[in-house]
Amino acid sequence: MKIIGIVGRDSVLLEATKDELAQVMGESSTYSLDKKDAFEVGSEIKVNEIFEAIHEIKENKETVLELTEKLGGLAMAARKLARLKPFRKDEKEKA
C-alpha cells in the first residue's frame, strides 16, 4: 500500500492491490470475497470498524488467553470423561 496523494487536511489517496484491500477487510485474498464488485470506483471500505474490533481484541488479550487456557483444560477433562467406561449394574452395586 502506498500513499500517492494528500487530499485535504485529514485524508490521503492510496494505491493498493486488491489483495491488500481484501486482507484489510479480513480476507486472505480477493478470491475469498463474496462481492465480485467490492472494488468499484467509489466503494467504501469501513476500515475504522475493522480496526476497532482488532483494538478491542488486543485490549482484552489477557482475558482471551486465560479463557483459552481454561477451555483447553475443560476440553482435556471432557476427553478423559469420554474414555471412561460407564459402570455396569453389578459394579455399581459393589461400589
Sine and cosine of phi, psi and omega as CSV:
sin_phi,cos_phi,sin_psi,cos_psi,sin_omega,cos_omega
0.00,0.00,0.66,-0.75,-0.09,-1.00
-0.64,-0.76,0.71,-0.70,0.09,-1.00
-0.98,0.19,0.83,-0.56,-0.01,-1.00
-0.91,-0.41,-0.03,1.00,0.03,-1.00
-0.11,-0.99,0.39,-0.92,0.09,-1.00
-0.95,-0.31,0.78,-0.63,-0.03,-1.00
-0.84,-0.54,0.99,-0.14,-0.03,-1.00
0.97,0.22,-0.17,-0.99,-0.09,-1.00
-0.97,0.24,-0.59,0.81,-0.11,-0.99
-0.90,-0.44,0.22,0.98,-0.10,-1.00
-0.80,-0.60,0.51,-0.86,0.08,-1.00
-0.76,-0.65,0.37,-0.93,0.08,-1.00
-0.97,-0.26,0.82,-0.58,-0.08,-1.00
-0.93,-0.36,0.49,-0.87,0.22,-0.98
-0.92,-0.40,0.80,-0.60,-0.01,-1.00
-0.53,-0.85,0.48,-0.88,0.09,-1.00
-0.97,0.23,0.33,-0.94,0.04,-1.00
-0.90,0.45,-0.58,0.82,0.05,-1.00
-0.91,0.41,-0.63,0.77,0.06,-1.00
-0.88,0.48,-0.69,0.73,0.03,-1.00
-0.91,0.42,-0.63,0.77,0.04,-1.00
-0.88,0.47,-0.65,0.76,0.02,-1.00
-0.92,0.40,-0.63,0.77,0.08,-1.00
-0.87,0.50,-0.55,0.84,0.00,-1.00
-0.99,0.13,0.04,1.00,0.06,-1.00
1.00,-0.04,0.17,0.98,0.02,-1.00
-0.97,-0.24,0.32,-0.95,0.00,-1.00
-0.98,0.17,-0.48,0.87,0.04,-1.00
-0.24,-0.97,0.01,-1.00,0.01,-1.00
-0.90,0.43,-0.40,0.92,0.01,-1.00
-0.91,0.42,-0.40,0.92,-0.02,-1.00
-0.99,0.16,-0.24,0.97,-0.07,-1.00
-0.97,0.22,0.65,-0.76,0.04,-1.00
-0.98,0.22,-0.60,0.80,-0.10,-1.00
-1.00,0.03,0.89,-0.45,-0.02,-1.00
-0.94,0.35,-0.41,0.91,-0.03,-1.00
-0.94,-0.33,0.58,0.81,-0.02,-1.00
-0.92,0.39,-0.31,0.95,-0.08,-1.00
-0.90,-0.44,0.64,0.77,0.08,-1.00
-0.97,0.23,0.42,-0.91,0.08,-1.00
-0.85,0.53,0.77,-0.63,-0.02,-1.00
1.00,-0.08,-0.14,0.99,0.05,-1.00
-0.89,0.45,0.60,-0.80,0.00,-1.00
-0.93,-0.38,0.78,-0.62,0.07,-1.00
-0.95,-0.31,0.88,-0.47,-0.08,-1.00
-0.99,0.12,0.97,0.23,-0.08,-1.00
-0.90,0.44,-0.60,0.80,-0.01,-1.00
-0.84,0.54,-0.69,0.73,0.00,-1.00
-0.89,0.46,-0.64,0.77,0.00,-1.00
-0.90,0.44,-0.75,0.66,-0.06,-1.00
-0.96,0.28,-0.44,0.90,0.12,-0.99
-0.89,0.45,-0.66,0.75,0.03,-1.00
-0.91,0.43,-0.68,0.74,0.03,-1.00
-0.89,0.45,-0.69,0.73,0.00,-1.00
-0.88,0.48,-0.65,0.76,0.02,-1.00
-0.89,0.45,-0.67,0.74,0.05,-1.00
-0.89,0.46,-0.69,0.72,-0.01,-1.00
-0.88,0.47,-0.68,0.74,0.01,-1.00
-0.91,0.42,-0.47,0.88,-0.01,-1.00
-0.98,-0.21,0.36,0.93,-0.09,-1.00
-0.82,0.57,-0.73,0.68,-0.03,-1.00
-0.88,0.48,-0.69,0.73,0.03,-1.00
-0.89,0.45,-0.68,0.74,0.02,-1.00
-0.88,0.47,-0.69,0.73,0.01,-1.00
-0.90,0.44,-0.67,0.74,0.04,-1.00
-0.88,0.47,-0.72,0.69,-0.01,-1.00
-0.90,0.43,-0.62,0.78,0.03,-1.00
-0.88,0.48,-0.68,0.73,0.02,-1.00
-0.90,0.44,-0.70,0.71,0.01,-1.00
-0.90,0.43,-0.67,0.74,0.02,-1.00
-0.91,0.41,-0.58,0.81,0.06,-1.00
-0.89,0.46,-0.68,0.73,0.05,-1.00
-0.90,0.43,-0.65,0.76,0.03,-1.00
-0.90,0.44,-0.65,0.76,0.02,-1.00
-0.90,0.44,-0.65,0.76,0.01,-1.00
-0.90,0.43,-0.68,0.73,0.04,-1.00
-0.89,0.46,-0.64,0.77,0.02,-1.00
-0.90,0.43,-0.64,0.77,0.04,-1.00
-0.90,0.44,-0.65,0.76,0.03,-1.00
-0.89,0.45,-0.69,0.72,0.03,-1.00
-0.88,0.47,-0.62,0.79,-0.02,-1.00
-0.91,0.41,-0.47,0.88,-0.01,-1.00
-0.98,0.17,-0.33,0.94,0.00,-1.00
-0.92,0.38,0.63,-0.78,0.06,-1.00
-1.00,0.05,0.66,-0.75,0.02,-1.00
-0.92,0.39,0.47,-0.88,0.05,-1.00
-0.88,0.48,0.66,-0.75,0.19,-0.98
-1.00,0.10,0.37,-0.93,-0.09,-1.00
-0.82,0.58,-0.71,0.71,-0.04,-1.00
-0.94,0.35,-0.53,0.85,0.04,-1.00
-0.95,0.32,-0.56,0.83,-0.01,-1.00
-0.91,0.41,-0.62,0.78,0.00,-1.00
-0.93,0.37,-0.57,0.82,0.00,-1.00
-0.94,0.33,-0.51,0.86,-0.08,-1.00
-0.96,0.30,0.00,0.00,0.00,0.00
